[in-house]
Amino acid sequence: MLDVSELVQPENGLIHPSIYTDPEIYQAELEQVFARSWLFLAHDSQLPKPGSFVQAYMAEDPVLVVRQRDGSVKAFLNQCRHRGMRICRSDEGVARAFTCTYHGWAYNLAGELVNVPMQERAYHNEIDKSNWGPRRVPRVHNHKGFYFGTWDEDAPSFEEYLGDMVWKLDAMADRYDEGISLVPGATKWVIDCNWKFAAEQFASDMYHVPSSHTSALVALVEDPQILAELHELNLTVPGRQFSGNGHGAGFALRPDILPSQSGPEFDAWLDAHREEIYRRGGEQRALAANGHNTVFPNFSWLDINNTMRVWHPRGPGQIEVWAWTFVPQGAPEEVRNEIRTSTIRSFSPAGVFETDDGENWTEIQQVLRGHMARKSLFNAQMGLGHEKQGTDGMPGRVTDDMYTEMAARGMYQRWADLMSGLSWQQIAELDRNRQQQEVHTA
């Protein structure tokens, strides 16, 4: 195993930049981080009936996520066992079976090999088809319409893995009586940066907003007075940051309990459903549903912008972003369209905020091509030593301010635990010891 003790030092707030560039580290991540973690696969709204499927990725492994005839959902590697071709080349659809276009081996909805061309002549009827289905994702969990999977039989349950982050995930996933749905079709694009830059920012970084997104605000807000007020609000509004189990979230405690950046139609709809939202999650959680979030390692969303995404790694210096717009299932079409249009303008490949972020991450990755640049430690010490357990009725480790890097340090701590080859049982024991040490120190 790699010695990661010098690569990330969460207790000191130090990060070695080689973790974003080293091919050996990247290959270890595929095995130790992505193959052992719970990864987002699909949402219920993408699989409306038996035979519905979507193609997803678990890191660099393509998988098919398929609604079964009994209503359950299974996932398996999108790889024919004959010569490794994809058994399905469509992004999504409805199927009765999946047939490899190379030699014609066919699989049913459960991923079982059901037909081998010329079985009698070519294989003399000696092939045991039951042994040649694609590798199945052994554990798939449905959390309020969100399907996550893991290859690791020894990983903790999804509830244990999520921990206190359930408070933030459900603020998005379980906000409305009729639930949410994804606007059909994922938006996909490539950014030449390491996956951890994106995951970390969505877990921990509100600090970049006043600097990175000034031009976007100027483009969106014509009135100089309103622009000045928004800038002042970003600098002065109180907020919180959460960290736990490698997950992270940050949010502003804005005056409006039900914030929206989508437009007047959605604002009016939210106001009309205020009591419903409070009943499902409480006022405090409704207030917290306006921030940035990452479920470790690579599933992120922005509540206020109605966008969620997976940062699929494509080598140490590239990611493929898959992004969806989520909308209230019961909202009228004009509200859903307003949300979709707003998300396109703000967080899409050409969105005014999204392009700011991609530019930053790409530039960092280019700088790290230099020899000396890869030797300069990064500072992740913002708010170090000022964490505490629980505040304002929020579970887990929560800071009194959103301008901190507590969640970044938590993310890299979990990354280091997994990269060290520790078992999940050993990691759980370490977490208990760390919590006791924090309580003792406090």
Secondary structure, 3 states (H helix, E strand, C coil): CCCCCCCEECCCCEECHHHHCCHHHHHHHHHHHHCCCCEEEEEHHHCCCCCEEEEEEECCEEEEEEECCCCCEEEEECCCCCCCCCCCCCCEEECCCEECCCCCCEECCCCCEEECCCHHHHHCCCCCHHHCCCCECCEEEEECCEEEEECCCCCCCHHHHHHHHHHHHHHHHCCCCCCEEECCCCEEEEECCCHHHHHHHHHHCCCCHHHHCHHHHHHHCCCHHHHHHHHHHHHHCCEEEEEECCEEEEEECCCCCCCCCCCHHHHHHHHHCHHHHHHHHCHHHHHHCCCEEEECCCEEEECCCCEEEEEEECCCCCEEEEEEEEEECCCCHHHHHHHHHHHHHHCCCCCCCHHHHHHHHHHHHHHCCCCCHHHCCEECCCCCCCCCEEECCEEEEEECCCCCCHHHHHHHHHHHHHHCCCCHHHHHHHHHHHHHHHHHHC
